[in-house]
Amino acid sequence: MDVRHSVCALDCPDCCSLLVNVQDGHASRLRGNPDHPVTRGFLCGKVAQYLEREYSPNRLLYPQKRIGAKGEGRFARISWDEALDTIAQRLAATAQEFGPESILPYSYAGTMGLLNGSGMDRRFFHRLGATRLDRTICSAAGSAGLTASLGMRIGTEPEQFRHAKLIIAWGANIHGTNVHLWPFIVEARRNGAKLWVIDPIRTRTAAVADRHLRVNPGSDLALALGLMHVIIGEKLHDADYVDRYTNGFEALSEQAKQYPPERVETLTGVAREDIVELARAYATTRPAAIRLNYGIQRSEHGGAAVRAVLALPALTGSWKQIGGGLQLSTSQAFQFNRAALEMPELQNQSPLAREARVINMTELGKALTKVDNPPVKALVVYNSNPAAIAPHQNLVLQGMRRPDLFTVVLEQFQTDTADHADILLPSTTFLEHTDVYLAYGHYHLQLARPALPAPGEARSNMDVFRALAIRMGFDDPAFRESEDDMIRGMLASGHPFLEGITLERLDRDHSVRLNLPSPFQPFAEGAFHTPSGKCELGDFDYHPPRESRFGDPALRSSFPLEIITSKNDDSMNSTFGNRQSVDRQTAVLQMHQRDAEPRGIRTGDRVRAYNNRGAILAIAEVDGVVAEGVVRAPAVRWAKLSENGSSVNALTSDQLTDIGGGPTFYSCLVQVEKCGD
């Protein structure tokens, strides 16, 4: 028996350190590394079953070409030579006829590994001159808010939450999407801390909290302003910290005066007494920590909502205490040499000899059906399943079914997107290739070498894009670099956070904490990374989203229910959609009794949720998870497994957030009706 180290590559802040028991090349057990300070020896339920995925009989093992209509999912096996030659020839011909910007890469965080997620692929598309993808689908508005207010995407380290005396989980279902933070919260609660949850949904985390404030979807900005109204009005803010380390206090305090608890109760659905109680508790309890997650930024004014919550620890000075402050993301502490990894200068050697245009991935449907000059004629998808996860699903599928669109998909399973491929290529899992991993929920950098052999003819993204570059005659040295060459290049940033962290050290230790003080208190004495060096508090005003209970009256008259498409606890976006248990969990629509009764709906009934973009069929669960006026469809189901070939993103729009250009998944109105037997 050989115990090998690996790293979970899935899109989660925990970025777990793994141990794999291997004998004769076969894994018998996967577990969390007990020596890792955040993983601490356990895994989430999703990844604990990962070997089932690794050895699934449904893994894609060989290159294939389409032999049926797009979307039918009928393919025939071909060789890698035929696959690569076909792709290279078609991309070259497309670039020649329509220009290289007619080629669109589409990827996101199917792997969080830097080499296979933003390494050789970026070099290839830069050299080709392809359209650049603005990768906004998850965190763009929140990231823009962090940058505007704090200047950098960093925050309180998870290990410090054990010291907090009050913890607010704001739009953060820690049990479902950040489970390795939970033991630190348990430790804090054993020492007397109180946990408040702010969420429209009665999540697993909300169910075990001391208090749950069920906020109306998209109204978090109003709630934050209501808390500020009390904190500033009762002079509970830290005047010294505010004066020394913030900008914009006077304007913000004037704005907060317009949001007394009575008004905020109407806007948010949170009782005025609870608003006052939380504001006082947060401002007077030390240390107080906020775990903010990306749910609140997936609405029309999501960026402003994030900035308003970010103002709270600055107003109260909670950044000063160990165990205080806020965490949304820690990702920017990993100050790699991204230019050495991605080599954007290769664009100068492309036929364009300049930077290519940018297309927002949230607007994929528009890109495939409405963009011209040039139109998108080739689509290369990897690390993503846009047919399931992109908003305005019917428009996306309309574009993907175009007969003149040449589509390449790199995948492990035959997803909804894979069904639309012209060439389908089998990809390795994170257990089968080398990669480096940052975290966006802690400060430990990790390296993983292959723990298992790749099955069949599966290849890593690195190998595929390197081979395509050779096929297309790209003779730049960048395409001959090995994984180790690229790792050394990205580590050579000269930033003090990475000083002394070498490939050899990562190979030896597997996980290395960044060069940060311990404990790390990034803003205890100001030192914000904004141009002013201060926290930019911002100037906000709340307007209900157009698609909300207080939004467009005409829309509400036809579609009176707000739908939340939050993450399913046992899914990872659409990654595990092939599991029968996950498909059952994502095939439901949760409703409140007072919305279900007048529609004649009971638990177990077939229902149809619809709006002017599409419709889904689901099984009703009338269970108290949501408040009156709200329904929830756990995301994301594979559309092809549903009765009508649609999943919840048939309902969501491709409208963008106020800042960052992110999706507004949670600003969405629907109607629900019972289906006939």
N, C-alpha and C positions, 0 to 999 in steps of 0.2 A: 504494500500500500504506500502510495506517494501522496503527500499533502501539498497541494500547489496553491499559490496565491492568485487571486484575480480581483476584479473590481466590477461592481454592478454599473452598467453603462446606461441604464434607463433614466428617463427625464424626471429626476427626483432630487430634492435638495440634499438628501442624506448621503448619496454617493458612497455606498457601503463597501467595505473591505471584505472580501470573500475568501473562504478556504474550500478547496475542492479535493475530495478524496478520489484518487485515480489509481486504477489497477489495470495493467495491460491495455492502457489507452482509453479505458472506459471509466466514466465518473459514476460513483455510487452514492455520493453524498455532497450536498452543497450547504454551507452554513456560514453564519456571520463570524468574522474574526474577533475573538474575545479580547485581543490585545489592542484593537483599534479604539481610540478614546470616544468615538461617536457611535460606531457600529456596535460595540460592546457585546458581541457574541450572539446576536439574534438578527433575523431577517423578517421583512414584511411577508404577509401571506402570499403576495404575488410572486416574489422572487424565490421564496422557499420551495415553490413548485417548478422552478425554472428548468430543471433537468427533464421534466416532462416535455417542455418545448424543445430543448436541445435534441432529444431523441424521438421527437414526434414523427410518425410515419408520413405526416403531411408536409415535412420540410421540403422546400425546393432544393433539388440536388444537381440539376443539369440546366444548361442554357436551353431556351425554347423560343420558337417563333409562333406567332399567331396564325391559326388556320381557320378560325371562325370570325364572326362579326365582332367588332369592338364591344366589350362588355360581356360577351358570352363565356369567356374564360376557356376557350378551346385552343390548345397548343400542341406542337410537335417538337420533340427533342432534336436539337442540333448540336454541333460541336462548338467549342469556344472559338476556334478559328473562324467559323462561319458567322457566329454572333458578332465578334469584334470587327470582322471585315465589313459586315452589313452596316453596323452602326457607324463606323468610320466613313464608309462611302456615302451613307445617307446624310450624315452631318456635314461632310465636305460639300456635297451637292447642294444642300439647303443653304449653307453659308455662301456658296458661289452665286446661287440664283437670287436669294432674298437678302443677303447680308448676314453676318454672324449673329446680329442681334435678334434674328428670327428664331434663335435657339434659346430655350429657357430651362435652366436647372431649377429643380424644386426639391428642397430638402429642409429638414429641421432636426429635431433631437431624438430621432430613432436610436441613435447612439450619442452619448455625451462625450465619447472619445474624440480628442482633438485631431488625431491623424485621419481617422475614418469619417469624421464629421466636418472638418474644415481645413483639410490639409491638401492632399494631392488633387482632390476634386476642385478646390478653388484655383490651384495652379492651372489645371487643365482648362477650366472655363475662362480664366483670364487670358491665357494664351490663345484660345479659340476666338475670343472677342464676343462671347455670348452675353446676352442680357444678364445683368446682375440682379439677384433676388434680394429684396428687402425682407428679412426674416422676422416677421412681426407677430406671428400667429399666437404666441403665448404671452410674452412679458413686455412688449414694446412700450405700452403706456406707462406701466410701473417703472420701467427702467428710465424712461424720459423724466418721470417725476423725481426719482432718486437723484438723477444727474442735476436737475434744476435746483433742487433743495439742498442736497448734501454735496453735490459735485462728484460723487463716486458711489458705486454700488457696493457698499460695505455696511456692516452693522454689528450688532451684539453677537458674540460667539455663542453657540448653543450650550456649551459647558457652563456658561454663566447663569443660565436660567435657573439653576438650582438655588441661587442666592436670592432670587426675587421674592418679594412678599406679596406682590399683586402681579398677575399675568393676564394680559388681554390677548386672546386669540381672535384676531379681526379678519374674518373671511378665510380662516385657516382651519381646515379640518385635519388637525394634527394626527389623529388616529388613522386617517385614510391616506394622507399624502406627505407625511413628515414624521413617521412613527418613531424615529430615533431621537427626536426631541422629547418625546413623552416621558422617558425615565427621569430626565432632569426636572420636568414639571412635577412628576410624582414626588421626587425628593423635596422640591420646594414646598409642595402642599403638606407633606409630612412635618415640615418645619413651620407650618401655619399660613402659607401663602393661599390666596384666593384666586380662583380661575374664573374669569369672565369670558364668555364667547359671544361675539357679534356676528350673526350669520342669518340669512333668510331661511336656512334649512336647519332642521333638527338633526345635525350630523351625529356621528358616533362621539365626536368630541363634545358637542353641545349637550349630549345626553348625560355626560358624566361631570359637567362643569358645575361650579357653585351657582353661577347665574348665566342665563342665556337670554340675550336681547335679540329678538327676531326682527331684524330690520327689513324694510321694504327693499326689493331689488333696485339697485341703482341710486339709493338715497344716502349712501355712506358719507358723502360730502356734507350733506345737511346735518347728519349726526355729529360729525367731527366739529362743525361750526357750533352746534349746540353745546358740546362739551367745552369748547373754548369760551362761549358766552358765560358759562358758570365759572370756569377757572379764572378768567381775567376779571370778570365782574366782581367776584368775591376776593380778588387779590391773592389768589392761591398760586399764581405763577412765580417763578424764580426771577425776580426783577434784575438781579445782578447778572445771571447767565444771559438773560434776554438782552440786556444792555450791551454786554461785552461781545457776545458771540452770534447775534442774529441781526438780520436786516428785515425791515417791513413790519415791525410790531405795531406801530400806530395805525397803519392802514388796515392791518388784519384785525386789530381790536375794534375798530369802527365797524368793520364788516360783521364781526361776531355779535355786535349789539343787535343786529337785525334778526338774530336767530335765538330768541328766548325758547325755553323748553316747551312752552305751549305750542308754538309754531312748529317746532321740530317734531313734536309728537304727531302732529297732523301729517307732516311730510314723510316721516320714517316709520310710523307705526309703533315706535318705542315710547312707552309711557313716560310722561314728563318727570315723574318721581324717580324713575330708573336713570334717566339722563342726569339729573342732579346728583343722585347717589354715586353713580360711576365717576362723574367729574370730580367730586370731592374725594372719593377714595383714591383715584388715580393721582391726584395732585398732592395728596398728603401722605400716601404710603410710600415708603422707601425700603429697598429699591422696587421700582415698577418697570416691567418689561412688556413690550408689545411684539407679538409675532403676527406680523402683517403678511398676508399672502395675496396671490395675484387675482383672486376672485373679484376684488372690488374694482380692479382696473379694466374689467371686461364689460364695461358699460359706457354709455355715450360720453359721460364726463369722468371717466375712470382715472385719467391722469391727474386731474384736479383733486379727485378724492384721495389719491395716494399722497399728494403733496399736503393736503389738509391733515391727514393722519401723521405724516412726517413732522408736522409742526408741533405736535403735542409733546414729544420728549424734549424739544428745544424750549418750549414755553415753561415746562416744569423743571428743567435742568436735570432730568433723569439720566442723561448721558454721563453724569458725573459719578454715579454709583456703580460698583461692581454688581452685575445682575440687573442693571437698568438699561434704558435705551430702547432700541427697536431693531428687529431684523426683518428685512424683506429679501435681500440677496447679499451674498458675500463674494460674488463671482469676480468682481473687478480687483480684488486683492491679488489675484493670480496674474501678475503683470508680465505675461509672456511677450516674447518678440513675435508678435502676430505677423508682422511684415515678412519675417524670415520663414514663417510657416506657410503663409498663403501666397506670397510673392505677387502683390498687385501690379508690380512693375512689368510683369509679363504682358499686361494689356498693351504696352507700347510696341510689343512685337507682333501683336495680332493684326489682321487686315484693317482694323479700325484705327490702330495707332493712337488710341485715346481711351478714356474711360467709357465703358458701355452704358447704355441707359439702365434705369432701375425700374423694376416692377414689384409692387407690394404683393407678397404672397397671400394676404388676406383677400385680395381682389383677383384671385385666380380665375374665377368664372368670367369676369370682364376681360381679363388678359387673353383668354382663349376664344372669346366670342366677339369682342369689340375693338381690341387694339389693332391698329394698322401702322404702316410706315416704320418698320415692316410688321406684318402680322406674325404671330407665333406659329411657326411651322414645325418645330421639333421640341419635344418635352422630355427631359431626362429626370426621372424621379428616383430618389434614394433617401433612406432614413425618414420616410414619411409616407402617409397614406391619404393624399388629398381628397380622393373620392369619398372618404368618410369624414375627415377632420376639418376640411375647409368649409367656411360658411357659404350660404346660398347654393346648396348642394345640387339642385336641379340645373342651375346655370353651369356649374363646374362639369357635371356629367354631359351636358349638351356640348361643351367644348371638347371634352375628352373623347367623345364619340365621332368627332369630325373625321371623315375618311382621309383628308389631306394632312392630318396631324400625325407625324411620326413620333412614336412614344417608346421610350426605353425605361424599364423599371428594374431596379436592383432590390431584391426582396428575399426574405426567409420563408414566407408563406404566401399563398395565393390570395391576396387581399382584394378588396374592391378595386383598388388602383391597378393591381397586377392584372386583373381581368381585361383591362383596356390597353395593355401593352402590345406593341408590335414585336419587340424583343424583350424577353423576360430572363433576367440573370439571377443565379442563386448566390446569396450573400452569406458570409460567415456571421456567427454570433460573437458576442464579446468574449466568450470563453475560448475562441479559436484564433484570435489575432492579437498583435501587440498594439497597445495604445496608452495614452496619458490622459489623466482625468483631473480636472478641477472640480470643485463643488460649489454650489450656490447656497448651501446651508451650513458649511463649516469651512475651516481654513487648512485642510490637509490635502496635499498634492499626492497623487498616487500613480503608479505605473503597473500595468498588467502585461505579462507575456502570455503566449498561448498556453492554456491549461489542457486543451483537448485538440485532437486532430479534426480538421474540417471534414464533414461527411461528403460523400459523392465528389462533385467537382466545384463545390462552393468556394468562392474567392472573396477576399476582403475588398472593400471599396478602394483602398489604396492600390491594390494589385490591378483592379479593373481600370481605374483612371490612368495609371501608369502605362498599361498595355494599350489603351486607346490613344494616348499621346504618341507612343511609338508608331502605331498604325497610321496616324495622321501626319507623320513626318516631323513632329516637334522634337528637335534635337538639342533643346536646351538642357544644360546640366541639371536643372531643377527636377527633371523627370527621371534622373538616374540616381537620385538620392535614396538611401535606405531609410527605414523607419528610425534607426538610431541616429543617422545624420540629421533628420528632421527634428528629432527630440532635442539633440544638442543645440541646434540652431534656435529653437523656440525658447530654450532655457537661458540662452545668452542675451538677456535683455539689459543687463546692467542694473536692474532694479534691486534695491536693498532687500525687498521681500523674498527675492529668489537667490540672493547671494549664497554661494556654497552648496546649493542644491544641484547636483550633477546627475547625469544618467547613471553613473556608477553607484552613487548613493541611493538612488531610487531602486536600482536593481537589488541592492543589498537590503534596504529597509522596507521596500514596497510602498510605504506611506510616510511622508515627511511633512511636518507642520511648517507652514511658511515662517519666515523670519519676522515674527511679530512679538511684541511684549506679551507677557503672560501675567495677569489677564490683559487682554487686548481691549482698550477703551478708546476707540478712534476719535471721539469728539468730547472727551472729558474736559478738555481745555480749549474748546473750539476747534481750530485747525481743520475746518471744513475745506473741501477741495474745490469750492466754487471760486470764481475770479476774485470775489471780495474777501475770501477766507472765512466767511460767515455763513450760517444757515439762512438761506433765502426763504422766508416764511411764506411768501406769495400773497396774492390778493384774490379771494375767491367769492363767487356768488353761485348759488345753487339754482338750477333750472331742471325740473323733472325731465328725464329722457323722453324723446318723442314717442317711443314705444314703451309706455309705462302707464300705471293707473291714473296718473295726473298729466299724461302727455296729450297727444293729438286726439281730440274728442271724436273725430270721424273714425279713426282707427279703433278706438276703444268701443265704439258702438257695435262694430263688427267682431272685434277680437278682444274680449274683456279680461282675459287672464294673462298674467305675466308668467312666462316660462323661464325656469332656471335649468341650465344644462350642465350642472356641475359634475365633477369627476366621480365616476363610480369607484367605490372603495377598493374593489378587487381588480380594477383595470389599470392600465397605464395608457391613457388616451385610447388608441385603437389596437395597441400592441397585442393584447391577449384576447382580442375579439373572436378568435377561432375556438376558444374554450366554451363548452356548452354552458358551464356555470355562469360565465361572464355574459354570454348571450342572453340567458334568462334574466340576469340582473339588469341589463340595459334594454330589455324589452318592455319595461313597465312605465307607467305614468302615475306619479304620486299626486294625490289631490286632497283637499280639505273636505270634510263632511258637508259643509255648507255650500260648497261649489258642486259636489257630487249629487246631493239629494235632488235639487231641482232639475237636474239632467237625467234623473233616473239611473244613476251609476252607482254600482256597488263594487267592492273588491272582487277581482276576478273577471269582471266584464271586459269585453273587447271595446276599445274606444278609439276614436279618430281625433287627433289634434291637428289643426290646420290653420293656415293664414293665407295671404295672397301670394306666398312664395312656394308653398307645397303643403304636404300632409304626411303624417305618420300614423301607423296603426300600432296600438300598444295594449297592454293589459293593465287595467286600473288597480291601483293600490290606494285605498282610502284609509290612511294610517296616522295622520297627525304629524307627518314629517314636515309639511309645509303649512303656511298660514293661509287664511281665506284670501282668495284672489290670486294665489300663486299655485302653479303646478310645476312638477320637476320631472325631467327625463334624464336619468343618469347617463353620462356620456362615456365612450362613444361606441355605438353598436355598428357592426358591419352591415351596411345597407342591404347587401345581397342576401343576408340571412333573414331579413324581415319579410312580412307577408306581401307588402306592396313595393319592395325594392327601394325603400327610403328609410333613412334614419334621421335623428333629430336635427342635423344640420340642413335638412330640407326646409326647416322653419326659420333658421337664423339668417340674418342679413349680412351683407358685406359692407355695411356702413362702418366708417373708421372712428376711432376714439378722438377725443379733443386734442391730445398730443401723442406723438409716437407712432401714429398710423396703425394702431392695433385694432383687433376685432371687437365688436360689441355683442358678443354672444349672449350676454345677460340683459340686453335691452331688446326684448322680443315679446310681442303680443300674439296670442293664439285664441282660438275657440276650441272647445272640446265637446264632442257628442258621443253618445252611445251607439255602437254598431249593432246591426241586426245579427241574429244567431247564424 
